[in-house]
Amino acid sequence: MNKKEKATSFPRLRFPQFQNYGAINFKNGNHIFEPISDRNHNSDLPVLAITQEHGAIPRELIDYNVTVTDKSIESYKVVQKGDFIISLRSFQGGIEYSMFRGICSPAYIILRKKMPINELYYKYYFKTGKFIQELNKNIEGIRDGKMVSYSQFSSLLLPMPDIKEQQKIADCLSSLDDLITAEDKKLEALKKHKKGLMQKLFPAEGETVPEWRFPEFRGSGEWEKKTLGQLGELVSGLTYSPDDIRESGLLVLRSSNIKNNRICLEDNVYVRADIKGANLSLPNDILICVRNGSKTLIGKNAIIPENMPLCTHGAFMTVFRTKKAKFVFQLLQTDAYEKQVKADLGATINSINGTKLKKYVFYLPKDPKEQQKIADFLSCLDTLITAQAEKIEFLRDHKKGLMQDLFPSIRR
């Protein structure tokens, strides 16, 4: 772009009071931000973790177990509230914002405003798809472990609307964040409520009867001990190669298809329909993740609902097939199940052995009617939890759409 050219643009959405403000100008990154290398501290500030999910946040506030020596901390840079940080993963998730004063590794580039701006406006802009696309467009070698340099950031053109418009957009998106946070708390409260009820409705460790029982089943005697293998059968998953993958065909369910203990069809893989070795997954099968790089996903499960497309499941998954699907699914949400999964994984193993899985022990009522009563009761809570989770997903999608439309794209 030569000196006579000027980058301007109009956003797709604009608040009424700014409709007559004209096109939004763009300025180079180094016109708005400067790099900061302030090491003037006594190592008494909190060490910040630079994350894509939380931005820059004190390590003690999240599960971030990395130890550093006192000597290395001396070289750490001071981060002020309102600063931005370029990280090694910025090419994937944008530039991070800090709401905290602290220190961070000298490997990161800290950006501080050079002129009056609304920091929150840029906090949201730096997370938009259009910014990340611009960040990646002409920068080579980032995926080889190189970080975006200040020089490369300086070449980027950033929108510079009137400060009042910046404030309005920031307020809009911040209020939406507040709403999402409130709805997240409701979801966590529902999950906690269900967990508390389950601890009462299922026998505690070492007990054979639960603390709470529905009136019609009081005095029905002790629950009976059963292994998972006595309640149904396991169906092994499909091993396939990249050459088998198609744009459509037979759906392969994987760990990414389990979200909040329900089947989610957002990240799908298909293989050729005539592939050999595929065991079809059926409605009311319980899909279980038995192997994964992340231990937190191992053991997660969901019931395959009706109206599913023709599907199988991958080799890192298994299916438990039973006539008591609704009740067994609730057994797989209990503390007893979670404890047995953790015992199998240990310190290094990242998988559940199918033979051991069938030997997992549970206590359940002898009367099928009591099993059904418990399953129906807890399923009602699951319906509320699912509805709340879907509401949050809708709000997040709405926010994502707003972020794409409220910020302009460059037009030269």
VEXDREN-2710 file (C-alpha; in Angstrom, 1 decimal):
% VEXDREN-2710
k/r/px/py/pz
1/MET/0.0/0.0/0.0
2/ASN/1.6/3.3/-1.1
3/LYS/1.4/6.6/0.8
4/LYS/-1.6/7.8/-1.2
5/GLU/-3.6/4.7/-0.3
6/LYS/-5.6/4.5/2.9
7/ALA/-7.1/1.4/4.6
8/THR/-10.7/2.0/5.5
9/SER/-13.8/-0.1/6.0
10/PHE/-17.4/-0.2/7.3
11/PRO/-18.4/-3.0/9.7
12/ARG/-21.5/-5.0/8.8
13/LEU/-23.2/-4.0/12.0
14/ARG/-23.0/-0.5/13.5
15/PHE/-24.8/1.2/16.4
16/PRO/-27.3/3.8/15.2
17/GLN/-25.4/6.8/16.8
18/PHE/-22.3/6.0/14.7
19/GLN/-24.0/5.4/11.3
20/ASN/-22.9/8.9/10.1
21/TYR/-19.3/8.6/11.4
22/GLY/-18.0/7.4/8.0
23/ALA/-15.5/4.7/7.2
24/ILE/-13.3/3.4/9.9
25/ASN/-9.6/4.0/9.4
26/PHE/-6.9/1.5/10.0
27/LYS/-3.5/2.1/11.5
28/ASN/-0.4/0.0/11.7
29/GLY/0.1/-1.9/15.0
30/ASN/3.2/0.1/16.0
31/HIS/1.1/3.3/15.7
32/ILE/-1.2/2.1/18.5
33/PHE/1.0/-0.2/20.6
34/GLU/4.7/-0.3/21.7
35/PRO/6.7/-3.2/23.1
36/ILE/7.5/-3.1/26.9
37/SER/10.4/-4.8/28.6
38/ASP/10.1/-3.5/32.2
39/ARG/12.0/-5.8/34.6
40/ASN/11.8/-3.4/37.5
41/HIS/10.4/-5.7/40.1
42/ASN/11.5/-7.5/43.3
43/SER/10.0/-10.9/42.2
44/ASP/7.1/-10.0/44.6
45/LEU/4.4/-9.8/41.8
46/PRO/2.3/-12.8/40.9
47/VAL/3.6/-14.9/38.0
48/LEU/1.1/-14.8/35.1
49/ALA/0.2/-17.8/32.9
50/ILE/-0.5/-16.7/29.3
51/THR/-3.5/-18.8/28.2
52/GLN/-5.8/-18.7/25.2
53/GLU/-8.8/-19.4/27.5
54/HIS/-8.2/-17.0/30.4
55/GLY/-5.8/-14.5/28.9
56/ALA/-3.0/-13.5/31.3
57/ILE/-3.9/-14.8/34.7
58/PRO/-2.1/-15.5/37.9
59/ARG/-0.9/-19.2/37.9
60/GLU/-2.5/-19.9/41.2
61/LEU/-5.9/-19.1/39.9
62/ILE/-5.8/-22.0/37.4
63/ASP/-4.4/-25.5/37.2
64/TYR/-1.0/-24.5/36.0
65/ASN/1.8/-26.5/37.6
66/VAL/5.1/-25.1/36.3
67/THR/7.9/-24.4/38.7
68/VAL/10.5/-21.7/38.0
69/THR/13.7/-20.8/39.9
70/ASP/14.1/-17.5/41.8
71/LYS/17.0/-16.7/39.5
72/SER/14.9/-17.0/36.3
73/ILE/12.1/-14.9/37.8
74/GLU/14.5/-12.0/38.0
75/SER/14.5/-11.7/34.2
76/TYR/10.7/-11.8/34.0
77/LYS/8.9/-8.7/32.6
78/VAL/6.3/-6.6/34.4
79/VAL/2.8/-6.8/33.0
80/GLN/0.3/-4.0/33.8
81/LYS/-3.4/-4.3/33.8
82/GLY/-4.6/-3.5/30.3
83/ASP/-1.4/-4.8/28.6
84/PHE/-1.5/-7.3/25.7
85/ILE/0.8/-10.3/25.3
86/ILE/1.9/-12.0/22.1
87/SER/2.4/-15.7/22.9
88/LEU/3.7/-18.7/20.9
89/ARG/0.2/-19.7/20.1
90/SER/-1.0/-16.3/19.0
91/PHE/-1.2/-17.5/15.4
92/GLN/-4.0/-19.9/16.6
93/GLY/-5.9/-17.9/19.3
94/GLY/-5.0/-14.3/18.9
95/ILE/-3.3/-11.9/21.3
96/GLU/-4.0/-12.2/25.0
97/TYR/-5.2/-9.5/27.4
98/SER/-4.2/-9.0/31.0
99/MET/-6.6/-7.9/33.7
100/PHE/-3.9/-8.4/36.3
101/ARG/-0.6/-6.7/37.3
102/GLY/2.1/-9.3/37.5
103/ILE/5.2/-10.7/35.8
104/CYS/5.6/-13.1/32.8
105/SER/8.4/-15.0/31.1
106/PRO/10.8/-12.8/29.0
107/ALA/9.9/-15.1/26.0
108/TYR/6.6/-13.2/25.6
109/ILE/6.2/-9.8/23.9
110/ILE/4.3/-7.3/26.0
111/LEU/2.3/-4.6/24.1
112/ARG/1.2/-1.4/25.8
113/LYS/-1.0/1.4/24.3
114/LYS/0.8/4.5/22.9
115/MET/-2.3/6.6/22.6
116/PRO/-5.8/6.8/24.0
117/ILE/-7.8/3.7/23.2
118/ASN/-10.3/1.4/24.8
119/GLU/-8.3/-1.7/25.7
120/LEU/-11.4/-3.9/25.9
121/TYR/-12.2/-3.0/22.3
122/TYR/-8.9/-4.5/21.2
123/LYS/-9.2/-7.4/23.6
124/TYR/-12.2/-8.5/21.6
125/TYR/-10.8/-7.6/18.2
126/PHE/-7.6/-9.6/18.8
127/LYS/-9.7/-12.7/19.2
128/THR/-11.7/-12.3/16.0
129/GLY/-11.3/-14.7/13.1
130/LYS/-10.5/-11.8/10.8
131/PHE/-7.6/-10.6/12.9
132/ILE/-6.1/-14.1/13.3
133/GLN/-6.4/-14.5/9.6
134/GLU/-4.6/-11.3/9.0
135/LEU/-2.0/-12.3/11.6
136/ASN/-1.3/-15.6/9.6
137/LYS/-1.6/-14.2/6.1
138/ASN/2.0/-13.0/5.5
139/ILE/3.9/-14.5/8.4
140/GLU/6.1/-17.5/7.7
141/GLY/7.6/-20.0/10.0
142/ILE/5.2/-19.5/13.0
143/ARG/4.1/-23.1/13.0
144/ASP/7.7/-24.2/13.4
145/GLY/7.8/-22.8/16.9
146/LYS/8.6/-19.2/16.1
147/MET/6.6/-16.4/17.7
148/VAL/5.1/-13.4/16.0
149/SER/7.6/-10.6/16.3
150/TYR/6.9/-6.9/17.2
151/SER/8.1/-6.1/13.7
152/GLN/5.5/-8.5/12.2
153/PHE/2.8/-7.1/14.5
154/SER/3.7/-3.6/13.4
155/SER/3.0/-4.4/9.8
156/LEU/-0.6/-5.4/10.7
157/LEU/-3.4/-2.8/10.1
158/LEU/-5.7/-2.4/13.0
159/PRO/-9.1/-0.6/13.0
160/MET/-9.1/2.7/14.8
161/PRO/-12.7/3.9/15.2
162/ASP/-13.7/6.9/17.3
163/ILE/-13.1/6.2/21.0
164/LYS/-16.8/6.5/21.8
165/GLU/-17.5/3.7/19.2
166/GLN/-14.8/1.6/20.7
167/GLN/-16.4/2.0/24.1
168/LYS/-19.8/1.1/22.9
169/ILE/-18.7/-2.1/21.2
170/ALA/-16.6/-3.0/24.3
171/ASP/-19.6/-2.4/26.6
172/CYS/-21.9/-4.5/24.3
173/LEU/-19.5/-7.5/24.3
174/SER/-18.6/-7.2/28.0
175/SER/-22.3/-7.3/28.9
176/LEU/-22.7/-10.4/26.8
177/ASP/-19.7/-11.9/28.6
178/ASP/-21.3/-11.1/31.9
179/LEU/-24.5/-12.9/30.8
180/ILE/-22.6/-16.0/29.7
181/THR/-20.7/-16.1/33.0
182/ALA/-24.0/-15.9/34.9
183/GLU/-25.5/-18.7/32.7
184/ASP/-22.3/-20.7/33.3
185/LYS/-22.8/-20.5/37.0
186/LYS/-26.4/-21.7/36.6
187/LEU/-25.1/-24.7/34.7
188/GLU/-22.5/-25.5/37.3
189/ALA/-25.1/-25.2/40.0
190/LEU/-27.3/-27.7/38.2
191/LYS/-24.4/-30.1/37.8
192/LYS/-23.5/-29.7/41.5
193/HIS/-27.1/-30.3/42.5
194/LYS/-27.3/-33.5/40.4
195/LYS/-24.0/-34.7/41.9
196/GLY/-25.3/-34.1/45.4
197/LEU/-28.5/-36.0/44.7
198/MET/-26.6/-38.9/43.2
199/GLN/-24.5/-39.2/46.3
200/LYS/-27.7/-39.6/48.3
201/LEU/-29.5/-41.9/45.8
202/PHE/-26.6/-44.3/45.3
203/PRO/-24.9/-46.2/48.1
204/ALA/-21.8/-44.6/49.6
205/GLU/-18.5/-46.5/49.5
206/GLY/-18.8/-49.6/51.8
207/GLU/-22.6/-49.3/52.0
208/THR/-25.2/-51.5/50.3
209/VAL/-28.2/-49.2/50.5
210/PRO/-28.4/-45.5/49.6
211/GLU/-29.1/-42.7/52.2
212/TRP/-32.2/-41.6/50.3
213/ARG/-34.8/-43.9/48.8
214/PHE/-38.1/-43.2/47.0
215/PRO/-41.0/-43.9/49.4
216/GLU/-42.4/-46.9/47.5
217/PHE/-39.1/-48.7/47.7
218/ARG/-38.2/-48.1/51.4
219/GLY/-37.8/-51.4/53.1
220/SER/-37.0/-53.2/49.8
221/GLY/-33.8/-54.6/51.2
222/GLU/-30.2/-54.2/50.2
223/TRP/-29.0/-53.4/46.7
224/GLU/-27.1/-56.2/44.8
225/LYS/-23.5/-56.1/43.6
226/LYS/-23.0/-56.4/39.9
227/THR/-20.1/-56.0/37.5
228/LEU/-20.6/-53.9/34.4
229/GLY/-20.1/-57.0/32.3
230/GLN/-23.1/-58.6/33.9
231/LEU/-25.3/-55.7/32.7
232/GLY/-24.4/-55.7/29.0
233/GLU/-21.6/-56.1/26.5
234/LEU/-18.8/-54.0/25.0
235/VAL/-18.6/-53.3/21.3
236/SER/-15.1/-52.5/20.0
237/GLY/-14.3/-49.5/17.8
238/LEU/-13.1/-49.0/14.2
239/THR/-9.5/-48.6/13.2
240/TYR/-9.3/-46.5/10.0
241/SER/-6.6/-44.7/8.0
242/PRO/-6.6/-41.2/6.5
243/ASP/-7.3/-42.8/3.1
244/ASP/-10.6/-44.1/4.4
245/ILE/-11.9/-40.6/5.3
246/ARG/-14.6/-39.1/3.1
247/GLU/-16.7/-35.9/3.1
248/SER/-19.8/-38.0/3.8
249/GLY/-20.5/-41.6/4.4
250/LEU/-20.4/-43.6/7.7
251/LEU/-20.1/-41.2/10.7
252/VAL/-17.3/-42.1/13.1
253/LEU/-18.0/-41.1/16.7
254/ARG/-14.9/-39.9/18.6
255/SER/-14.2/-38.2/22.0
256/SER/-14.9/-34.8/20.4
257/ASN/-18.5/-36.0/19.9
258/ILE/-19.0/-36.2/23.6
259/LYS/-19.8/-32.8/25.2
260/ASN/-21.4/-32.4/28.6
261/ASN/-22.3/-36.1/28.6
262/ARG/-24.3/-35.9/25.4
263/ILE/-23.6/-36.5/21.8
264/CYS/-22.5/-33.4/19.8
265/LEU/-22.3/-33.5/16.1
266/GLU/-20.1/-30.4/15.4
267/ASP/-16.7/-32.0/14.8
268/ASN/-17.5/-35.0/12.5
269/VAL/-15.4/-37.5/10.6
270/TYR/-16.8/-39.8/8.0
271/VAL/-15.3/-42.9/6.4
272/ARG/-16.3/-44.8/3.3
273/ALA/-19.6/-46.6/3.8
274/ASP/-18.3/-50.0/2.7
275/ILE/-15.3/-50.0/5.2
276/LYS/-14.6/-53.4/6.8
277/GLY/-14.5/-53.9/10.5
278/ALA/-17.1/-51.3/11.5
279/ASN/-19.5/-52.2/14.2
280/LEU/-22.5/-49.9/13.9
281/SER/-23.4/-47.9/16.9
282/LEU/-27.1/-48.0/17.8
283/PRO/-29.6/-45.7/19.6
284/ASN/-29.3/-46.2/23.4
285/ASP/-25.8/-47.5/23.1
286/ILE/-23.5/-45.8/25.7
287/LEU/-20.4/-44.3/23.9
288/ILE/-17.4/-44.3/26.2
289/CYS/-14.0/-42.8/25.6
290/VAL/-11.4/-45.4/26.6
291/ARG/-8.2/-43.9/25.2
292/ASN/-7.1/-40.3/24.8
293/GLY/-4.1/-38.0/25.1
294/SER/-6.0/-36.1/27.7
295/LYS/-6.7/-38.1/30.8
296/THR/-9.6/-35.8/31.7
297/LEU/-11.5/-37.2/28.7
298/ILE/-11.0/-40.9/29.5
299/GLY/-14.2/-42.5/30.9
300/LYS/-16.4/-39.7/29.6
301/ASN/-19.6/-41.1/28.1
302/ALA/-23.0/-40.3/26.5
303/ILE/-26.1/-42.2/25.3
304/ILE/-26.4/-42.3/21.6
305/PRO/-29.9/-40.8/20.9
306/GLU/-32.6/-41.7/18.4
307/ASN/-32.5/-40.1/15.0
308/MET/-28.7/-40.4/14.7
309/PRO/-27.2/-40.8/11.2
310/LEU/-25.7/-44.2/10.4
311/CYS/-22.6/-44.3/12.6
312/THR/-19.8/-46.4/14.1
313/HIS/-17.2/-45.4/16.7
314/GLY/-13.4/-45.0/16.5
315/ALA/-10.8/-47.3/18.0
316/PHE/-10.2/-45.0/21.0
317/MET/-13.9/-45.4/21.9
318/THR/-16.1/-48.3/23.0
319/VAL/-19.8/-48.8/23.1
320/PHE/-21.6/-50.4/26.0
321/ARG/-24.8/-52.1/24.9
322/THR/-27.4/-52.9/27.5
323/LYS/-31.2/-53.1/28.0
324/LYS/-30.8/-50.9/31.0
325/ALA/-29.2/-48.0/29.1
326/LYS/-30.8/-45.1/31.1
327/PHE/-29.9/-46.6/34.5
328/VAL/-26.4/-47.8/33.5
329/PHE/-25.7/-44.3/32.1
330/GLN/-26.4/-42.9/35.6
331/LEU/-24.1/-45.5/37.1
332/LEU/-21.4/-44.2/34.9
333/GLN/-21.8/-40.7/36.4
334/THR/-21.3/-41.9/40.0
335/ASP/-18.3/-41.4/42.2
336/ALA/-17.9/-45.2/42.2
337/TYR/-17.3/-45.2/38.5
338/GLU/-15.0/-42.2/38.5
339/LYS/-12.9/-43.8/41.3
340/GLN/-12.5/-47.0/39.3
341/VAL/-11.5/-45.1/36.1
342/LYS/-8.8/-43.1/38.0
343/ALA/-7.5/-46.3/39.6
344/ASP/-7.1/-47.9/36.1
345/LEU/-5.3/-44.9/34.7
346/GLY/-2.7/-44.5/37.4
347/ALA/0.1/-42.1/36.8
348/THR/1.1/-42.9/33.3
349/ILE/-1.5/-45.0/31.5
350/ASN/-3.9/-43.1/29.2
351/SER/-6.4/-45.8/28.5
352/ILE/-9.0/-48.1/30.1
353/ASN/-8.6/-51.7/29.3
354/GLY/-11.9/-53.2/28.1
355/THR/-11.5/-56.4/30.2
356/LYS/-11.0/-54.3/33.3
357/LEU/-13.9/-52.0/32.4
358/LYS/-16.3/-55.0/32.4
359/LYS/-15.1/-55.9/35.9
360/TYR/-16.1/-52.4/37.3
361/VAL/-18.3/-53.0/40.4
362/PHE/-21.6/-51.2/41.1
363/TYR/-24.5/-51.7/43.5
364/LEU/-28.0/-51.5/42.1
365/PRO/-31.6/-52.1/43.2
366/LYS/-32.9/-55.6/42.7
367/ASP/-36.2/-54.3/41.6
368/PRO/-36.1/-53.0/37.9
369/LYS/-38.9/-50.6/38.8
370/GLU/-36.6/-48.8/41.3
371/GLN/-33.8/-48.7/38.8
372/GLN/-36.2/-47.1/36.3
373/LYS/-37.5/-44.6/38.9
374/ILE/-33.9/-43.4/39.7
375/ALA/-33.1/-43.3/36.0
376/ASP/-36.2/-41.2/35.1
377/PHE/-35.6/-38.8/38.0
378/LEU/-32.0/-38.1/37.1
379/SER/-32.8/-38.0/33.4
380/CYS/-35.1/-35.1/34.1
381/LEU/-32.2/-33.2/35.6
382/ASP/-30.1/-34.2/32.6
383/THR/-32.7/-32.5/30.4
384/LEU/-32.4/-29.3/32.4
385/ILE/-28.6/-29.5/32.2
386/THR/-28.6/-30.1/28.5
387/ALA/-31.0/-27.2/27.9
388/GLN/-28.8/-24.9/30.0
389/ALA/-25.7/-26.0/28.1
390/GLU/-27.4/-25.4/24.8
391/LYS/-28.4/-21.9/25.9
392/ILE/-24.8/-21.1/26.7
393/GLU/-23.7/-22.4/23.4
394/PHE/-26.3/-20.2/21.6
395/LEU/-25.0/-17.2/23.5
396/ARG/-21.4/-18.0/22.6
397/ASP/-22.3/-18.4/19.0
398/HIS/-24.2/-15.1/19.1
399/LYS/-21.2/-13.4/20.6
400/LYS/-18.9/-14.9/17.9
401/GLY/-21.3/-13.6/15.2
402/LEU/-21.3/-10.1/16.8
403/MET/-17.6/-10.0/17.0
404/GLN/-17.3/-10.8/13.3
405/ASP/-19.9/-8.1/12.3
406/LEU/-19.1/-5.3/14.7
407/PHE/-15.4/-5.1/13.6
408/PRO/-14.5/-4.0/10.1
409/SER/-12.4/-5.9/7.6
410/ILE/-9.6/-4.1/5.8
411/ARG/-10.5/-2.6/2.4
412/ARG/-7.7/-0.8/0.6
END
